[in-house]
Amino acid sequence: MRLAIVGVLVLGAGAGMAQDGQVIGLVEYRNSCASCHGELGQGDGAMASELRTPPANLTGLAAGNGGTFPLSYAYEVIAHSFEVGAHGSTDMPAWGLRYSADAADLLGPDATEAERQEVVTFRILALIEYLMSIQAE
């Protein structure tokens, strides 16, 4: 069910997010991913040599999945549901609480859980849209 909802959100938001979403996705990428995965997503970021597990080349996610971008997997990794070696445990992800509704910086102390989750979902979907745009042909 969750996969279907995420797919609908990305596909439905695709047309509306194409411009703004990619810009936001690029900002999200630069803030949360580029230091390890590199400016172009090729796994050669400034912190890459400091990691025990080399960062993935994010431009090859679709190629490594039979030519289809692994949308559900990407969403789950970013949303902290999957443990990824270089990212640390799900309790201490590399990007802190940025993609968690628990983040205090989202909407202020009076925001509802639903409002916080909506912002987090948008951030994740924008990042995924950006990642989809940098896939090697």
C-alpha positions as protocol buffer text, in pm:
chain_id: "A"
residue {
  index: 1
  type: MET
  ca { x: 0 y: 0 z: 0 }
}
residue {
  index: 2
  type: ARG
  ca { x: 276 y: 243 z: 96 }
}
residue {
  index: 3
  type: LEU
  ca { x: 458 y: 179 z: -232 }
}
residue {
  index: 4
  type: ALA
  ca { x: 142 y: 257 z: -427 }
}
residue {
  index: 5
  type: ILE
  ca { x: 90 y: 582 z: -238 }
}
residue {
  index: 6
  type: VAL
  ca { x: 450 y: 690 z: -294 }
}
residue {
  index: 7
  type: GLY
  ca { x: 425 y: 602 z: -663 }
}
residue {
  index: 8
  type: VAL
  ca { x: 106 y: 802 z: -704 }
}
residue {
  index: 9
  type: LEU
  ca { x: 259 y: 1097 z: -521 }
}
residue {
  index: 10
  type: VAL
  ca { x: 568 y: 1100 z: -741 }
}
residue {
  index: 11
  type: LEU
  ca { x: 382 y: 1039 z: -1066 }
}
residue {
  index: 12
  type: GLY
  ca { x: 106 y: 1282 z: -975 }
}
residue {
  index: 13
  type: ALA
  ca { x: 348 y: 1545 z: -856 }
}
residue {
  index: 14
  type: GLY
  ca { x: 582 y: 1495 z: -1150 }
}
residue {
  index: 15
  type: ALA
  ca { x: 425 y: 1751 z: -1379 }
}
residue {
  index: 16
  type: GLY
  ca { x: 373 y: 2010 z: -1108 }
}
residue {
  index: 17
  type: MET
  ca { x: 711 y: 1958 z: -946 }
}
residue {
  index: 18
  type: ALA
  ca { x: 917 y: 1939 z: -1264 }
}
residue {
  index: 19
  type: GLN
  ca { x: 1054 y: 2291 z: -1226 }
}
residue {
  index: 20
  type: ASP
  ca { x: 1029 y: 2380 z: -858 }
}
residue {
  index: 21
  type: GLY
  ca { x: 1067 y: 2023 z: -737 }
}
residue {
  index: 22
  type: GLN
  ca { x: 1392 y: 1971 z: -920 }
}
residue {
  index: 23
  type: VAL
  ca { x: 1533 y: 2293 z: -781 }
}
residue {
  index: 24
  type: ILE
  ca { x: 1426 y: 2193 z: -431 }
}
residue {
  index: 25
  type: GLY
  ca { x: 1554 y: 1840 z: -497 }
}
residue {
  index: 26
  type: LEU
  ca { x: 1891 y: 1980 z: -602 }
}
residue {
  index: 27
  type: VAL
  ca { x: 1907 y: 2187 z: -282 }
}
residue {
  index: 28
  type: GLU
  ca { x: 1813 y: 1879 z: -77 }
}
residue {
  index: 29
  type: TYR
  ca { x: 2079 y: 1677 z: -259 }
}
residue {
  index: 30
  type: ARG
  ca { x: 2350 y: 1936 z: -202 }
}
residue {
  index: 31
  type: ASN
  ca { x: 2257 y: 1972 z: 167 }
}
residue {
  index: 32
  type: SER
  ca { x: 2220 y: 1605 z: 250 }
}
residue {
  index: 33
  type: CYS
  ca { x: 2399 y: 1389 z: -8 }
}
residue {
  index: 34
  type: ALA
  ca { x: 2673 y: 1567 z: -205 }
}
residue {
  index: 35
  type: SER
  ca { x: 2939 y: 1560 z: 67 }
}
residue {
  index: 36
  type: CYS
  ca { x: 2958 y: 1182 z: 29 }
}
residue {
  index: 37
  type: HIS
  ca { x: 2802 y: 1105 z: -310 }
}
residue {
  index: 38
  type: GLY
  ca { x: 2966 y: 1399 z: -490 }
}
residue {
  index: 39
  type: GLU
  ca { x: 2833 y: 1697 z: -681 }
}
residue {
  index: 40
  type: LEU
  ca { x: 2733 y: 1478 z: -975 }
}
residue {
  index: 41
  type: GLY
  ca { x: 2617 y: 1181 z: -765 }
}
residue {
  index: 42
  type: GLN
  ca { x: 2903 y: 955 z: -870 }
}
residue {
  index: 43
  type: GLY
  ca { x: 3017 y: 856 z: -519 }
}
residue {
  index: 44
  type: ASP
  ca { x: 3318 y: 1085 z: -514 }
}
residue {
  index: 45
  type: GLY
  ca { x: 3225 y: 1346 z: -256 }
}
residue {
  index: 46
  type: ALA
  ca { x: 3471 y: 1518 z: -25 }
}
residue {
  index: 47
  type: MET
  ca { x: 3383 y: 1281 z: 263 }
}
residue {
  index: 48
  type: ALA
  ca { x: 3388 y: 962 z: 52 }
}
residue {
  index: 49
  type: SER
  ca { x: 3741 y: 865 z: 153 }
}
residue {
  index: 50
  type: GLU
  ca { x: 3649 y: 892 z: 522 }
}
residue {
  index: 51
  type: LEU
  ca { x: 3377 y: 626 z: 501 }
}
residue {
  index: 52
  type: ARG
  ca { x: 3427 y: 255 z: 568 }
}
residue {
  index: 53
  type: THR
  ca { x: 3170 y: 175 z: 300 }
}
residue {
  index: 54
  type: PRO
  ca { x: 3221 y: 369 z: -23 }
}
residue {
  index: 55
  type: PRO
  ca { x: 2919 y: 579 z: -119 }
}
residue {
  index: 56
  type: ALA
  ca { x: 2711 y: 453 z: -409 }
}
residue {
  index: 57
  type: ASN
  ca { x: 2721 y: 605 z: -753 }
}
residue {
  index: 58
  type: LEU
  ca { x: 2367 y: 741 z: -749 }
}
residue {
  index: 59
  type: THR
  ca { x: 2366 y: 797 z: -1124 }
}
residue {
  index: 60
  type: GLY
  ca { x: 2355 y: 420 z: -1173 }
}
residue {
  index: 61
  type: LEU
  ca { x: 2052 y: 338 z: -958 }
}
residue {
  index: 62
  type: ALA
  ca { x: 1825 y: 277 z: -1258 }
}
residue {
  index: 63
  type: ALA
  ca { x: 2090 y: 79 z: -1448 }
}
residue {
  index: 64
  type: GLY
  ca { x: 2145 y: -142 z: -1144 }
}
residue {
  index: 65
  type: ASN
  ca { x: 1771 y: -208 z: -1131 }
}
residue {
  index: 66
  type: GLY
  ca { x: 1717 y: -332 z: -1485 }
}
residue {
  index: 67
  type: GLY
  ca { x: 1678 y: 18 z: -1630 }
}
residue {
  index: 68
  type: THR
  ca { x: 1401 y: 126 z: -1394 }
}
residue {
  index: 69
  type: PHE
  ca { x: 1465 y: 374 z: -1115 }
}
residue {
  index: 70
  type: PRO
  ca { x: 1408 y: 194 z: -781 }
}
residue {
  index: 71
  type: LEU
  ca { x: 1154 y: 443 z: -655 }
}
residue {
  index: 72
  type: SER
  ca { x: 1028 y: 247 z: -355 }
}
residue {
  index: 73
  type: TYR
  ca { x: 1379 y: 155 z: -240 }
}
residue {
  index: 74
  type: ALA
  ca { x: 1501 y: 515 z: -272 }
}
residue {
  index: 75
  type: TYR
  ca { x: 1203 y: 642 z: -74 }
}
residue {
  index: 76
  type: GLU
  ca { x: 1257 y: 384 z: 201 }
}
residue {
  index: 77
  type: VAL
  ca { x: 1629 y: 460 z: 231 }
}
residue {
  index: 78
  type: ILE
  ca { x: 1570 y: 834 z: 255 }
}
residue {
  index: 79
  type: ALA
  ca { x: 1277 y: 794 z: 496 }
}
residue {
  index: 80
  type: HIS
  ca { x: 1509 y: 587 z: 727 }
}
residue {
  index: 81
  type: SER
  ca { x: 1325 y: 260 z: 689 }
}
residue {
  index: 82
  type: PHE
  ca { x: 1624 y: 72 z: 550 }
}
residue {
  index: 83
  type: GLU
  ca { x: 1964 y: 53 z: 714 }
}
residue {
  index: 84
  type: VAL
  ca { x: 2241 y: 144 z: 472 }
}
residue {
  index: 85
  type: GLY
  ca { x: 2596 y: 76 z: 588 }
}
residue {
  index: 86
  type: ALA
  ca { x: 2747 y: 413 z: 508 }
}
residue {
  index: 87
  type: HIS
  ca { x: 2444 y: 600 z: 641 }
}
residue {
  index: 88
  type: GLY
  ca { x: 2465 y: 445 z: 986 }
}
residue {
  index: 89
  type: SER
  ca { x: 2179 y: 289 z: 1173 }
}
residue {
  index: 90
  type: THR
  ca { x: 1824 y: 411 z: 1131 }
}
residue {
  index: 91
  type: ASP
  ca { x: 1867 y: 575 z: 1473 }
}
residue {
  index: 92
  type: MET
  ca { x: 2156 y: 787 z: 1351 }
}
residue {
  index: 93
  type: PRO
  ca { x: 2123 y: 850 z: 977 }
}
residue {
  index: 94
  type: ALA
  ca { x: 2382 y: 1063 z: 803 }
}
residue {
  index: 95
  type: TRP
  ca { x: 2134 y: 1345 z: 751 }
}
residue {
  index: 96
  type: GLY
  ca { x: 2000 y: 1360 z: 1105 }
}
residue {
  index: 97
  type: LEU
  ca { x: 1628 y: 1436 z: 1132 }
}
residue {
  index: 98
  type: ARG
  ca { x: 1598 y: 1618 z: 799 }
}
residue {
  index: 99
  type: TYR
  ca { x: 1367 y: 1352 z: 656 }
}
residue {
  index: 100
  type: SER
  ca { x: 1180 y: 1273 z: 975 }
}
residue {
  index: 101
  type: ALA
  ca { x: 853 y: 1425 z: 1095 }
}
residue {
  index: 102
  type: ASP
  ca { x: 1026 y: 1465 z: 1431 }
}
residue {
  index: 103
  type: ALA
  ca { x: 1242 y: 1744 z: 1289 }
}
residue {
  index: 104
  type: ALA
  ca { x: 1188 y: 2060 z: 1490 }
}
residue {
  index: 105
  type: ASP
  ca { x: 1280 y: 2297 z: 1207 }
}
residue {
  index: 106
  type: LEU
  ca { x: 988 y: 2219 z: 981 }
}
residue {
  index: 107
  type: LEU
  ca { x: 690 y: 2432 z: 1075 }
}
residue {
  index: 108
  type: GLY
  ca { x: 728 y: 2541 z: 1433 }
}
residue {
  index: 109
  type: PRO
  ca { x: 604 y: 2401 z: 1762 }
}
residue {
  index: 110
  type: ASP
  ca { x: 232 y: 2424 z: 1681 }
}
residue {
  index: 111
  type: ALA
  ca { x: 248 y: 2218 z: 1361 }
}
residue {
  index: 112
  type: THR
  ca { x: 49 y: 1897 z: 1357 }
}
residue {
  index: 113
  type: GLU
  ca { x: 207 y: 1560 z: 1286 }
}
residue {
  index: 114
  type: ALA
  ca { x: 26 y: 1554 z: 950 }
}
residue {
  index: 115
  type: GLU
  ca { x: 167 y: 1896 z: 854 }
}
residue {
  index: 116
  type: ARG
  ca { x: 519 y: 1791 z: 951 }
}
residue {
  index: 117
  type: GLN
  ca { x: 488 y: 1467 z: 756 }
}
residue {
  index: 118
  type: GLU
  ca { x: 363 y: 1653 z: 449 }
}
residue {
  index: 119
  type: VAL
  ca { x: 676 y: 1871 z: 447 }
}
residue {
  index: 120
  type: VAL
  ca { x: 900 y: 1568 z: 495 }
}
residue {
  index: 121
  type: THR
  ca { x: 724 y: 1379 z: 215 }
}
residue {
  index: 122
  type: PHE
  ca { x: 768 y: 1676 z: -19 }
}
residue {
  index: 123
  type: ARG
  ca { x: 1139 y: 1697 z: 66 }
}
residue {
  index: 124
  type: ILE
  ca { x: 1185 y: 1326 z: -2 }
}
residue {
  index: 125
  type: LEU
  ca { x: 989 y: 1334 z: -328 }
}
residue {
  index: 126
  type: ALA
  ca { x: 1180 y: 1640 z: -450 }
}
residue {
  index: 127
  type: LEU
  ca { x: 1509 y: 1465 z: -373 }
}
residue {
  index: 128
  type: ILE
  ca { x: 1393 y: 1150 z: -553 }
}
residue {
  index: 129
  type: GLU
  ca { x: 1283 y: 1354 z: -855 }
}
residue {
  index: 130
  type: TYR
  ca { x: 1631 y: 1507 z: -866 }
}
residue {
  index: 131
  type: LEU
  ca { x: 1795 y: 1165 z: -835 }
}
residue {
  index: 132
  type: MET
  ca { x: 1580 y: 1038 z: -1121 }
}
residue {
  index: 133
  type: SER
  ca { x: 1700 y: 1331 z: -1333 }
}
residue {
  index: 134
  type: ILE
  ca { x: 2071 y: 1242 z: -1292 }
}
residue {
  index: 135
  type: GLN
  ca { x: 2046 y: 878 z: -1399 }
}
residue {
  index: 136
  type: ALA
  ca { x: 2304 y: 770 z: -1657 }
}
residue {
  index: 137
  type: GLU
  ca { x: 2158 y: 677 z: -1991 }
}
